[in-house]
């Protein structure tokens, strides 16, 4: 069972099995995350560069790119954990 580790940021001590199963997203969760990625990508493509405020454009673009990267990372973690669980089941 997960144990809370007191520090500045809340973290939990998880077993390998808890970590693997906690990382795997359901199909609907993956679809929702993918929809969010698409929405953010559309926002990024529709950004308008205004020469009088170049920093605004750069900040908005960087924020959207960071969000896209974070969401892609979650999907990647899920896929890797799922593959590891499946491989463990095959090796039994």
C-alpha positions as CSV (number, residue, x, y, z in Angstrom):
1,X,0.0,0.0,0.0
2,X,1.2,3.5,-0.8
3,X,2.9,5.4,2.0
4,X,3.0,9.2,2.0
5,X,6.4,10.7,2.2
6,X,6.3,14.1,4.0
7,X,8.3,16.7,2.1
8,X,7.7,20.0,0.3
9,X,5.8,18.2,-2.4
10,X,3.5,15.3,-1.6
11,X,5.0,12.1,-2.8
12,X,4.2,8.5,-2.2
13,X,6.3,5.4,-1.7
14,X,4.8,2.9,-4.1
15,X,5.6,-0.7,-4.8
16,X,6.7,-1.6,-8.4
17,X,3.3,-3.2,-9.0
18,X,1.4,-0.1,-7.7
19,X,3.5,2.2,-9.8
20,X,2.9,0.1,-13.0
21,X,-0.8,-0.2,-12.5
22,X,-1.2,3.4,-11.4
23,X,0.6,4.6,-14.5
24,X,-1.6,2.7,-17.0
25,X,-4.4,4.9,-18.4
26,X,-7.7,3.5,-19.4
27,X,-8.7,3.7,-23.1
28,X,-11.1,6.5,-22.4
29,X,-8.5,8.4,-20.4
30,X,-6.0,8.0,-23.3
31,X,-8.7,9.3,-25.6
32,X,-9.4,12.3,-23.4
33,X,-5.7,13.1,-23.1
34,X,-5.2,12.8,-26.9
35,X,-8.2,15.1,-27.4
36,X,-6.5,17.7,-25.1
37,X,-3.3,17.3,-27.1
38,X,-5.2,18.0,-30.3
39,X,-7.0,21.0,-28.8
40,X,-3.7,22.5,-27.6
41,X,-2.0,21.9,-30.9
42,X,-4.8,23.7,-32.7
43,X,-4.4,26.6,-30.3
44,X,-0.7,26.6,-31.0
45,X,-1.2,26.7,-34.7
46,X,-3.7,29.6,-34.4
47,X,-1.4,31.8,-32.4
48,X,-0.8,35.2,-34.1
49,X,2.6,36.8,-34.0
50,X,2.4,40.6,-33.4
51,X,5.7,42.4,-34.0
52,X,4.9,44.9,-31.3
53,X,4.6,42.1,-28.6
54,X,7.0,39.3,-29.6
55,X,7.4,38.1,-26.1
56,X,3.7,37.4,-25.7
57,X,3.7,35.1,-28.7
58,X,6.8,33.3,-27.4
59,X,5.4,32.8,-24.0
60,X,2.1,31.5,-25.3
61,X,3.8,29.2,-27.7
62,X,6.1,27.9,-24.9
63,X,3.2,27.3,-22.5
64,X,1.2,25.3,-25.1
65,X,4.3,23.3,-26.2
66,X,5.0,22.5,-22.5
67,X,1.4,21.3,-22.0
68,X,1.6,19.1,-25.1
69,X,4.9,17.6,-24.1
70,X,3.6,16.8,-20.6
71,X,0.4,15.1,-21.9
72,X,2.4,13.1,-24.5
73,X,4.7,12.1,-21.6
74,X,1.7,10.7,-19.7
75,X,0.6,8.7,-22.7
76,X,4.1,7.4,-23.2
77,X,4.4,6.4,-19.5
78,X,1.1,4.5,-19.8
79,X,2.1,2.7,-22.9
80,X,5.5,1.7,-21.5
81,X,3.9,0.4,-18.2
82,X,1.2,-1.5,-20.2
83,X,3.9,-3.1,-22.3
84,X,5.9,-4.1,-19.1
85,X,2.8,-5.6,-17.5
86,X,2.0,-7.5,-20.7
87,X,5.6,-8.8,-21.0
88,X,5.5,-9.9,-17.4
89,X,2.3,-11.8,-18.1
90,X,3.9,-13.6,-21.1
91,X,6.9,-14.6,-19.0
92,X,4.8,-16.3,-16.3
